[in-house]
Amino acid sequence: MFRNAIGAAKDEFASMCIRLLLDFSVSVQNRKDLWYTIKKFIANETRCFLDNHKKSVLWVIDIAKLLAVVFGATLLGILFVKVGFPETNIVVIYIFAVLLVARFTKGYFYGILSSIVCLLCFNYFFTAPYHTLAVNDPSYMITFCIMLITALITSALTTKEKLMTMEATRKGMESQTLYMLSSKLSDAADIEAVIMIAVESMSRLLQVNVGCIYVGEQQEPIYIQQLQKEQLHRSVTDDDEIRRKFTNLRTEYLENEENWTFPVNGQNRLLAVIMIDRKVSEEELSSNKKLIHSMIENISLALERIEITIERVRDRQRMERERERANLLRAISHDLRTPLSGIMGSAEMLMDMTEKDDNRQELLKGIYQDADWLKSLVENILSLTRLQDGKLIEQVITNLLDNAVKHTTCEETITVCVSYLPDKAQVTVKDEGEGIAKEDEGNLFQIFYTSKTRASDVRKGIGLGLTICETVVNAHGGTITGRNREYGKGAEFIFTLPL
């Protein structure tokens, strides 16, 4: 009969385990999720068991402290009785015992319990009838009440003072930690130095391994991990996935089976992520929540400072290169414009000195036109060095008209329209020429690109006119587009400027 009961219990236990596994299987999608769920369940249960065990040990230790202090106070009271000291001294000893218990145990509970135990011990050992809790003299009730109230107040004040001291110490340590972190970050010269300081400070605070991955925009991703006292550089292969997960994250952190991962956000973008080992319990993480967030904020400010510095250096280098390019273009254009003006003047003078029916007239006319075209080209090159000149808008219209003339005949019409929109002005230059070839549509504003649809285009242009138009319009905060006309043949170029 006993064996049958054991067999039934085994069957019941087995069926319960099967139901548990089925419930797990329904709640997860695949084996990987099932394994992660089981590991997480075991880890949580183990952590809870260890926390409960730790709390039980601490509770036993605090009770032992209480009993030891009360026992010592009682022995000292018995000694006072034998010496002949009055009972008031014994009351003071017990109140002092309550103070000691409140000081060296955690929480208000042990101080209150020691107050009651001391009162009972005083009644049991030092008031008649002895070794009972009965009271013959009613006046002792007043003594008991005063003793209990005094002991409770002493316990409460001592415990409160101890908690305030602990809180002040904790805040002092937090302030010192933040001060040291801020001091080190202020001396950091690059992003890698910031990451190294971040993982070292976090690891020292939590006493676990900490890693940090930089995924900002100013340089390639950096991954540094603090393993005890050693820092390791690791490769990053999933930076796009990290950005996808942590951009616009709605929770404070993400967790997996290995780490607690916190985002480090800048202004409207993700800068880095900090990974804290799961050896840190969720309770410990919560208790350090404010400090961790303050440290992350300091790290974010340091990363943004370095990024701004890098961007400023790059801007300064770009400006220097642009200045050198502009100076070179000015020098070349000036050296070309002077002889071209002489060639044009000489050709014009020779044309005036030559008869109209002279065969040399056409040769001189060609020299003058080619020199004039070269001079226009030089002016366009100079336009690239004067983007802030307000007269450049005239150059844009001139270039667009010149482009329209090249692609139309004398009989075809070129139209310029100006209109005002709510917050900008719009200028349209359209013609009735051959239009824009399909292969040219994506390259209209590309520098040095020339259309191959007409031989004259190749001879008379080098692909700067429309490029200069786009550069000038963009520099003034506007937009420019080119397309074939919707109605009729030809092309139209439209640019807008803010008012």
N, C-alpha and C positions, 0 to 999 in steps of 0.2 A: 504493500500500500504506500509506504514511504517512497519506494522507487518510482511508483507511478506518478506521485506528486512531483518528484524531481523531473521526470520526463515531460510532464505537462508544462512545468515551468520553463524547461529548455525550449520546448516548441513555441511557447508564448514569446519568449525572448527573441527567438529566431524570426518569428513573424513580425515582431516589432521592429527589428533591424531592417528587414526587407521593406516594410512600409516607410521607414525613415529614408532609406536609399531611394525609393520611388518618389517620395516627396522632394528630395534633393534633385532628382532627375527632371522632374517637372519644372522646377524653379530655375534651372540653368539650361543653356542652349547646346553646349557641347562638352566634351570631356575636359577640355582645358578650363572652362568655367567651373565645372564640377570639382576639379582638383583644387582650383584656387579657393572655391567656397569652403571645401573641407579643411584646407590648410588655415584659412582665416578663422573658421570656427574653432579648430584646435588651438590656434594661437590665442584667440580671445579667451577661451576657457582656461588655458594654462595661465594666462596673465591674470585672470580673475582669481584663480586658485592661489597664485603666488601673492597677489594683493591681499586676499582674505587671510592667508597664512601670516603675512607680514603684520597685518592689523591685529590678528590674534596674539602674536608674539608681543607686540607693543602694548596691547591691553594687559597681558599678564605682567609685563615689566612694570607698568604704571601701578597696577594693583599691589605688586610686591613692594614698590616704593612707599605706597600709602601705608601698608601694614607695618613696614619696617619703621617708618617715622612715628606712627601711633604707638607701636610697641616700645620704642625708645623713650617717647614722652611719658608713657605709663611707668616704665621702670624709674625714670627720673622723678616722677611724682611720688612713687613709693619711697624712694630715698629721701625726698623732702619731708614726707610724713614721719619717717623714723628720726630725722634730724630735729623735727618739731617746727618746721616752717608752716605758716598758715595756708589755708586752702586757696586763697587768692593767687598765691604763687603757682599753684598747680594749674589754675585756670589760665594763667598767662602762658605756661608751658604748652598747654593744649592749643591755644590760639597761635602760638609760634609754630607748632607742629602743622596746623592748617596752612599757615603761610608757606612753610617749606614744601608741603605737598602741592599747593597751587603753583609754586615756582618751578618745580622739577617734573611736573607731569603736563600732559597736553589737554587743553580744553577746560571748561568750567565744571564738568561732571565730577572729576576726582576731588576738586576743592570742596564742592558741596557734600560729596559723600564723606570726605574726611571730617567735615564739620559735624555731621551726624554721628559718625563713629566716635569722635572725641567726646561728644556730649554723653553718649552711652557709656563709654569707658570711665568718664569722670563719675557718673552716677553709680556704676557698678563697683568701682574700686574705692571711691573716696567719700561716699555719702552713706549715712546709716539708713536702714540696715545694709551692711556691706555684703558684697557678692550677690546682690539681687538688684532688679530694676525698680523695686518699690521705693517710695519716698515717705519718710515719717514726718519730716518738717516741711509744711507747705511753703515756707519762705524759699526753699530751694527751687521751687518752680520759677520764681522770678530770676534766680541766678541762672537756671538752665536757659530761660528765654533770652536773657541778656548775653549769655555765653554763645548761644546758637546764632543770634543775630550778629554779634561781633565777629564770630568765626565766618559766617556767610559773607559779610561785607568785606572782611579781610581777604577771603578767598577770591571774591569777585574782582576786587581792586588789583590784587596781585596778578591774577590771570590776565586781566585787561592790560595791565602795564607790561606784562611779558609779551602779549600779542602785539601791542603797539611797538615794543622794542624790536620784535621780529619783523614787523612790517617796515619799520624805519630802516632796519638793516638790509632787508630785501630791496627797498627802493634805493638805498645807497649803493648797493651792488649793481643794480640796474643802471643807475646814473653813471657809475664808474665804467661799466661795460660800454655804454653808449658813448661816453667821453673818449675812451680809448679807441673805439671803432671810428668815431668821427675824426680823431686826430690822425689815425693811420690813413683813412680814406682821403683826407685833405692833402696828404703828401704823395698820394698815388699819381704816377705820371702817365699811366696808360690803362687800358681796359683789363689787360691780363693781371696787372698789379691789384686792381680793385677786386677781381674774382678771387685771387689768392688770399687777400685780407678777409674777404667775406666768408670763405669756407673755414679759414683758421679760427675766426672769432666765433662762428656758429658752433663749430666742433668743440671748442673750449667751453662754451656755455652749456651745451647739452651732453658733453662727454660721449659722443657717438660719431660715426663717420658721416660727413656732409659733403655733398657735391654741388657744383654750380655750373650751369651751361649758359653762356652768353649767345643770344640769337638776335642781337640788334642789327642795324643797317650799316654801320660804319666799317665793319671788317668781318672776316670770316668767323664762323662760330668757334667758341673756345669752351672746353670742358676740363675743369680742374676738380679733383676729388681729394679731400683730406682724409687720410687713413691713419688714425692715431697721430703721430708726429711727422708723418711723411705726406707730401703732396705729389699726386700723380696727374700727368696730362694725358687725357684720353681723346680719341677721335669722336667726331659727331657726324652721324650719317642720317639722322632723322630730324633735322632742324625745322623743315617745313611741317612735319607732323606735330612737333612741339608748338609751333606758332598756331597751328589750327586748333589744338586742344586748349591752349591757355589764353588765346585772344578772346576777350569778352567773357571770361569765365565767371559764372554766377555764384560759385562757392569760394570759400577762403583758400582751399587747397584741394588737390586730388590725392588719392591714396591707391597704392597697389600692394602686392605682397612683399615688396622690398622697401618702399620709401613713402614718406609724406612729401609731396611736391608743392611748393609755394611759388606763385608767379611774382616776378619783379617787374612792375609796370611803370612806364614813363608817361609822358603826355600823349595819350591816344595811341600807344603802341606798346608791345611787349619787348622788354629789354633782356630778361634772363629768367631762368627758373632755378630754385634752390631745392635740393633733394636731401631730406633728413631721414636717416636710417630708422626703420620701424622698431628698433630696440627701444626707442623712446615711446613710452606709453601715451595713450590719448589723454589721460588725466594730467600727466606731466606737461604734455604739449599745451593743454588748455591753461595750466597754471602759468606758463611762460608766454602766453598768447600776446599780451600787450608788448612785452619786450621784443619778441620775435618780429612783430609788425613794425616796431620802431626801428629795429636793425635793418629790416628790408627796405624801409623808407629811406634810411641813410644810404644804403647801397644803391638804391634807385637814383638818388640825387647825385651821387658820385659818378655813376655811369653816364647820366645825362650831361654832367659837366665835362667829362672826357669826350663824349660824342660832339658836343658843341665846340669844344676846342679843336677837335679833328676837322670838323666842318669849316671852322674859321680859317684854319691853316690851308685847307684845300681851296677855299674861296680866294684867299690871298695869293696862292700860287696861280690860280686861274686868272686873276686880275693882272698879275705880273706878266704872265704869258700873253694876255690880251694887249697889254700896254706895249710889250715888245713887238708884237705883230703889227699893231697900229703904227708904231714909229717906223717900222720897216716899210710898210705900205706907203706911208706919207713920203718917205725918202725916195722910194722907187717912182711913185707917181709924180713927184716934183721934178725928178730928173728926166722923166719922159715928157711931161707937159711942156717944158721950156723948148726943146727942139721941135716938138710937134707944132707949137705956135709959130715958130720960124718957118717951118715947111709950108704951113697953110698960108702964111703971109706972102712968102715968095711965090707959091703957086698962083695965088690970087693976083699978084702983081704981074706975073708973066701972062696970065690969061687976059688981063686988060691990055697988055702990050702986043697981043697976038690977034690977027684978024679972025673973024668968026668962022670963015670957011677954010682956015688953015688946019691941016691934019693934026698939028700939034695941040690944037685946042682940046680935043678929046683926051689926049694924054695928060695934059695939065689938069683937066677937070677930074680925071680919075685919081690923080695924085692928091688933089684937094679933098675929094670925098673920102678916100681911104685915111688921110691924115685926120679928117674930122671924126671919122668913126673911131680911130684910135684914141682921140682926145675924149670922146664920150665914154669909151671904155675906162680910161684913166679916171674920169670923174666918178664912175660907178665904183671903182676900187677905193677911191677916197671916201665914198659914202660909207663904206664899211668901218671907217675909223671915226665917224661922227654921228653915232647912233642917237645921241641926245640933242642933236640940232633940230629945231622945229621945222626948218626949211626942207628937211628930208621927206616930209609928206609930199611936197611938190615933186621930189625926185621919184617917189613911188608912182605918182600919176604919170610922170614923164616916161618912166620905164614901161608902164602898162600900155601907154599910147604907142610907144615905139614898138613894142611887141605886137600890138594890133596892126600897125602899119606894115610890118614885115609879112603878115599873113593875110593881107587883103590887097585887092587891086585898086586902081584909081577910081573905078566906078562903084565900089562897094562902100557901105556906110559904116562909120565908127561913131558910137554914141557914148557920152559920159553922163551919168545920172547921179545926183546927190539927194539923199533922203534922210529924214530924221526919225529915229525910233525913240521909245521912251527914255532910254539911258545911253544912247550911242548914236553916232552918225554913220551912215552907210554910203559908200561910193562904189558905183558900178561902171566898169568899162567893158563895152561889148561891141563886137564887130560882126560882119557878114561874110567872113573869110571861110577858110577851109575847115575850121574847127580843130578840135584836139583829137589826135589819133589815139586809138585805144591803148596802144603800147606806151604812150606818153603820159597817160592819166595819173599814174602813181609816182611820176618823177618830175612833175612840173617845177617844184621848188628845190630840187636837189642841186647842189652846187656843181658847176661845170657840166651839167647835163644839157645836151642840145638835141633837138628833134632831128630825126633823119628823114622826115617826110618831104623836105624841100632842100634843094641844094643851096639856095640862098641863105638858109638858116645856118648851115654849117660854116659858110664863108663869113657871115656877118655877126655871129654871136659865139661866145664861149661859155654860156650857161651861168652868167652872173646876174643878169637883170632881175629875173623873178626871185632868185635867192635873196638879193638885196631887198626887194619889196617885202618878203616875208620877215626878214630880220628886222627891218625898220618898224613894220607894223606890230610885230610881237614886242619890240622894245617899248612901244607906246601903249601896251596893254590891249591891243586889238587882235583881230583875226583876219585871215585872208584865205580865199578859196578860188579855185578855177574849175570851170566845167563847160560842157557844150550847152548851147542855148536850148531851152525846152521847145520854143516855137521859132521856126526858121533855122537857117544854117548859121554857122559861126560859133564863136566862143564868147564867154563872159567871165570877167574876174571881178570878185566882190570883196572889198575889205571894209572892216568896221573899226571905229575908234571910240573909246568911252568919252562921254561928255563931262 
